[in-house]
Amino acid sequence: MSYIRLQSTSILLMGITYLISQFIDSPLLPKLVSIFAFITLVLFIPYLTKVPRILISSLLILTTILSIFGEGLLQMLWSFDENAGLLAIFIFVPLISIPIKAGKYLDSMDVIFTSYVRTTKQLFTYLSFSTMGVGSVMNLGSIPIIHQLTSTDAFNPHMDTKLRAMNRGFSMAFMWSPYFISVALVLSYFDISWLELFPYGLALALVGMVMGVIAQGKNSQPIDMNQDPVDEQTLKNAQRKVAQLLTLIVTMTVITILLEQFVNLSMITIVPLVAIGFSTVWALFYLSPRQFAEKLSDYTQDRLPKMGNELSLFIAAGAFGYAIIQAGASDLVIFFLQSTGITHVLILLPLIALVINVLSFIGIHPIITNTALATTFSSSVIFAGDHLILSLGILSGWMLTIMISPFSATNLMVGNLVGSNSLRVGYQLNFRFGLLTYLAHYLLICGFYYFL
C-alpha cells in the first residue's frame, strides 16, 4: 500500500468511525477514532510544510507536558478525538463538489458573468456573492474555480477587484454556513443550535457584503467585454441552471435543519451525513455508478491527502484544548478576567478578536486559538447566558483573520492563483475594509444583545 493510500485510509477510518459512533453506543468506538486520529497525525507530520509542522509539533509537546503532569499519556491519546466532529465535516462536505462539477453548473455561472457584468461594481457584486454562495458548500475549493471562470481578457485588467471580491465573499461565509469549520466549532462547544445562530450570522454577513458593494461602487469603472453577446436561449438555460443550483443548496440546508429538529443528532454529525447522502444522489443524476466511484477514488487519493495541514491542526488543537482545560488554564483565564473587571461579554468580544488576529499574524492558525477560547468560555459560569453572543464574537474575529492575515489559507491561495503574495491580498487590499467590517459587526452584536 502506497504512503498516500495509507494517509487517505487513516483519514477515512477516522471520519467513518466517528459517524458510526454517533449511532452505536460503544466505549470502544471513540477510542478507535482517537487511534485513527493519532495515526493520521503520525503519517502527515513528516510531510507538512514548515510553519504547520512547527505549530503542530509545539502543540503536541505542550500537550504531552500538560498530560504528564495531569491525567497521563494514555488519556492524552484518547483526547485526539476532541475535534472529531469538525474533522468529519472537513472530510466529507467537499464531496458536494463532485455533482456541482459533473452537472456543469459552473459553466452556467460563466455565462451569467459574461452576460451581465459591464462595470467593476457589477464584477465585484457578482463575484463576491458567487464566492460566498458556492464557497458556503465547496469551501476553499470554490476559489480557484471562481477565479478560473473570470480569467478572461475582459476581467484580467481588474485583478484587484477580483481579489477583493473573492477574499471578502469567502470570508463572509465563515459567519453562517453550517458546512464551514468555523460554525461547526462554535456549535460543538457552545450551547446553541445552528437555527439560532443562522439569522444573526447571515445578517452580519450580508452587512459585510453590502459594505463591500458600496465601497467598490465609489470607484466603479466600465469593462470592455470585447466578445459576442450570448444568445438568448443560452442565457435562459444558464439562468435556469444557476437557479437549480441555488434550489439544491437551499434544499440540502433545509434537510439539514429539519434533521436537527427531529433527529437526536447534533448538527456536527448531521452535516457530514447529509453531505454524503445528498452528493451521492445528486451526482448519480449526471454520472454512472462506475463514473461516480472513479470520482470518489480520485477524491480519496488526491483531495484527502492535500488536507494534511488542516486535519493535523484540528487534531492537535483538540487534544491541546482538552489538556489545558484539565490543567486548569481556563480557570486562570476567568480569574484574570475577573481581576481586571472584564466580566461583561461585550467588553470581552474585542479582546477575543485582538487575540485571534495578533496570533494569526505570527502564524498561529485560528483553529488553535478559537478552540482554546471556545473551550474556556463555554465552561465558564460567568458567560453561561451569553453563548450566542460569544459565538458571533468569535466568528466575527475569525472572519477578520481570514480577510486580513497573510497566513490565512484564503489569502495564500488567492495570492498564489494570481502570482501575487498573501501580504498584499490581506493587508494592502483588505485591512482597512476588514477593520470597518468588524466594527460594524461589533456594533450590530451590541444591538442584538440589548434589543433582541
N, C-alpha and C positions, 0 to 999 in steps of 0.2 A: 504494500500500500504506500503511495507517494505521501510526502510530508503535507502537501496541500490537502490531500484527501483526509489525512489524519486531523488536520485543523478543522475542516468543514464537518467531519463526523462528530468531533467533540462538541462543536457549537450546536449542531442539530440535536444531539443526545441531551445536551443541557436544556435546550428550549422545549423539546418534546416531553422530556421527563417532568419539567416544571408544569406543563399544561396537564399532563396525566395526574400529577399530584393534587391538582385542584378538584379532581373528581373521585380520587381514591384516597381515603384517609389511612395512610400508612406512614409510620415514622421513618421507614427506610427511604422513601422517595425524596424527601428534602435532603437527606444525606447524599443520595446519588446525584442530585442537582449540584450540591456543593463540590462533590468529587469531580464531576464533569467540568464545572467552572474552573476548578484548580488545574485540571489537565489542560484546559483551553489557555489559561494564563501561561503555564509552563511551555506550551507549544508556540505561543506567539512572542513571548518576551525577547528571545534572541533575534527576532526579525522585525521588531518595532523600530520606527525612526527614532532618532536620538532623543528629542525632547520628551515624547511619551515614555520611552524606556527609562529615562532618568526619573520622571514623575512617578511612574508605577513602581519602580524599584524602591524609591523613597517611601512611598505609601506602604509597601509591603514590609520594609524594615521597621517603620514606626508601628505598624500593626503587630508585628512579631514582638517588639519590645513591650508594647502595652499588654499583649496576651501573656507573655512570660510572667509579668508582674500582676496579671489579672487572673483570668479563668483558665489559662493554659493553652498550649498549641493545638490540642485536639479541638477545643471549642473554636479556635481561630479557623481551622479547616471547615467546620460546619457553618461558619459565618459567611462563606463565599457565596451563599445563595441569597444574601440580603437584598440584592437588586435583581433577583431572577425575573420578576415580572417585567421590569424595564428592559431586561435583555431579550425577553420573548417578543416584546413589541419591536425592538430594534432588529431582531432576526427575521420576523415573519411579515411585518407590514410592507416592506419593499416588494413582496410578491405581487402587489397590486399593479406594479409597473408592467408586468407581463401582458395582461389584457389591454392595458392602455396603449402599449406599443403595437400589439397584434391587431387591435382594432383601428389603427391609423388615425386615432383621434388628434394626435399632434399635427398631422398633415393638415387637418381641417383648421386647426388653430393658426397654422401658417397662412392659409387662405384668408382668414379673418384679419390677420395682421396686415397683409399686403393690400387688402381691400379698403380698410378703414383708416389706417394710420397715415396722416398727412402733415402732422406737426410733431415737434418733440414732446409737447404736452400730451398729445394722444399716445405717442410711443411710450412715454413713462406710465401713463394710466393703464393702458392695455397690458404692458409688460409687468408692472408691479402686481396688478390684480391676478394676472395669469400665474405669476410665480407663487403668490400666496395660495391661490386655489389649487393648482396642480401640486405645488410643494406640500400642501397640507396632507396629502396622501402618499406622495412619492419621495418626500423628504429631500435630502441633498441631490438625489438623482434627477430632480426636476431642473436644476440649474444648468448643467451642460446641455440639456435638451432645449430649454427655452433660449439659451444663448445660440444654439445652432439654428433655431428657427428664425432668428433675427440677424444672422450673419450674412447680410446681403449688401450689395454695393450702396443701396439707398440708406441703410441703417448704420453701417460701419463708421461713417464720419461722426456719428453722435454716440460714441462709445461711452463717454462719461454718463450720459443719460441712461444708457443700458445698465451700466454698473450700479448706479444709484437705485434704479428700479428693481433689479434682481436682489440687491442687498436688502432694501427696505421691505419689499414684498415678502421675502422669505423670513425676515426677522419677525414680521407681524404674525406669521403662522405659529410662532412659538407661544403666542398668548392664548390660543384657544383650541388648536387641533388635537383631538384625542389620540391621533396617530403619532404625536411628537413626544420625544422622551422628556421634554420639559414639563408638559402637562401630566404625563404618566408619573413623574417623580412627585409632584405635589399631591396628586391623588393618592399615591401609595403611602404617604406619610401623614397627611392632614385629614381630618375628619370631615371631608366634603365629597360630594359626588360631582361628576362631570356636568350633569344637568344644572347644578347650582353654579358651577364655575363658568360655563359656556357663555351665557348672555353678557356677563361682565367682561370676560376675556375678549369676546368678539367686538364688543363696543369699544374697548381700548384699542384693539387692532384697527378698526375702521377709522377711529380718530387719527391714528398714525398714518393711515393710507390717505385720508383726505388732506392732512397736513402736507404730505409729500406731493400730492397733485397741485395744491395751492403754491407751494414753494417752486415747483417746476414751471408752473404757468407764468410766473413772473419773467422767465427768460425763454419763453417758447419761440421756436424758430420753425419755418416751413421745411418740409422734407421733400426733395425732388425724387419721386419714385423711379422715373426713367424705365418704365416697363408697361406692357399692355395691360389694360384693365381685365379683371377676372370676369368671365361671362356670368350672367345672372343665375343660370342653373347650378353652376359650380359653387357659387356663393351660397345659394339656398341649401345645397347639400351640406356645405361646410357648417352653416348655421345650425342645421338640424343635428349634425354630428356632435357639435360642441354642446348643444342643449341636451343631447342624450348623455354626454359625459357628465355634465352637471347633475342631471337627474340621477344617474347611477351613484355618484358620490354622495348626494343627499340621501338616497335610499339606503346606502350602506351605513351612513351615520345614524339614520332613524332606526334601523335594525339594531345597531349597537346600543342606542338609548333605550329602546324597548326591552332588550335583553337585560340591561342593567336594572330596569324597574321590576321585571317579573321573574328573573332567574337569580338564584342565590350565588352569584359570582360577582367579583369585583370588575370594574372597568378595565383594570390592568390585565385581567385574564380574558375578558370578552373581546377586546380589540384584536389581539393576535388570532383568536379563533375565527372571528368574522373575516379578518383579512385572508386567512387560509381558505375558508369556505367560499367567500364571495369571489375571490380572484380565480379559484378553480372553475366555478360555474361560469363566470364571465368569460374566461379565456377559452372555454370549450365551445363558445359560440363562433370563435374565429380560428381555432386550432383543432386539429385532430388529437385524440388522446396521445398518440405517439409524438406528435409535434410538441404538445404541452409537456410531456415527460422529458423531451430534449431540452426545453426551456428551463424546466426545473433543475435538470442536471447542470446546465450552464450556470444557473443561479447559485447552486451549492458549491460548484467547483471554482467559480470566478468571483462572484459578488461577495459571498460569505467570507472567504479568506481576506478580502480587502477591508473588512470591518474590524480587523485585529486591533488597531489603535483604540477605537471607541469601546469595543467589547471588553478589552483588558482594563480600560479605565473604569468602566461601570462595575466590573467585578471587584477590582481593588478598592474603589471608593466605597462600595457597600460594606466590605469587610472592615475598612478603616472607620467608617461611621459607627459600626457596631462596637468596635474596640474602644473608641473614645467615649461612647456612652457608658460602657461597662467600667471605664476608668474614672468616671465622674466628671469628665470635661464639661458636659452640658450643665451640670450644677455650678461649676466655676463661672461659666459664661453668664448664667442667670444671676449669680451672686454679684458679678461685675456690673451688670446692667442695673441691678437694684441699688448698688452702692453709688452709682453715678446718676441715679434718678431716671434712668431710661426704662420706664415701665409702661409707657404708652405705645401702642403698636404703630401709630402714625409717626412718632419720633424715631422708632426703630427702622422703618422702611428705608429712608435714605441711607442709613448706616449699612443696611444689608446690600443695597445697590453699590455703595462705595467699596465694600469688602469684595464683592463679586468681581467688580471691574478692575480694581487695583491688582488683585491676584491674577486676573486673566491677562493683564498687560505684562506680567512677568512669566507667563506661560502655564499657569495652573488652570487646568480645564474647569469650566463651570460645574460640571457634574460632581467634581470633588467638593468644591465649596458649597454647592447647593445641597448635596447630600448631608454634609455636616450641619449646615444651617437648619435644614428641614428636620433632621433627627433631633437637634437641640430644642427647637421651638415647639415642635409638635408634642413633645413630652413635658412641656412647662405648664404648670397650673396658671401662671400669670397670664398667658396668652391663650388659655383654653377656649375662650369665646371668640377668638379672632382668627380662626383658621382660614376663612375665606379671604380676609384682608391680607394676611401673611402670604397666602398663595399668590394673590395678584401682585403683591410687592416683589416676591421672588421672581415671578415670571417677567415683570417689567424690568427688573435688574438684569435678568438673563437676556431679555430682548436687546437691551442696550449693549451688553457684552458682544452678542452675535453681530450687532451692527458696526461697532467701532473698534473692537480689539484686533490687532494684527495677527493674533494667534487663533482667531475664530476660524473654524473649518470653512464657514461660508466665504469669508474674505480670502482665505488661502486658495480655495477652489476658483472663485471668481477672478482673482488676480492671475492665477495660472492660466485660465482659459484665454485671457486677452493679452498675455505676455507682460502684465504689469506686476505689482507687488502688493501684498496684503496691507502694508502700512499705508499706501496711497489710497487703496479702496476703503479701508476702515477709518483711518484718521483724517486724511485730507478731504475725502468726498462726503463723509457721513458723520464726522464727530460732532459738529455743531448741531446738525439736524437731530442726531441721536439724543443729545442732551435736552433739546427743546421738546422732543417727543416724550422723554422720560418725565420731564417737568409736567407736561400736560397729563400724562398718565397718573402721576402722583396727585395732582390736584383733583382729578376725577375720582381716584380711590378715596381721597378725603371726603369727597361728596357722597360716594357710596356709603362710607362709614357713618356719616351724620344724617343722611336723608333717606336711605333705603333700608 
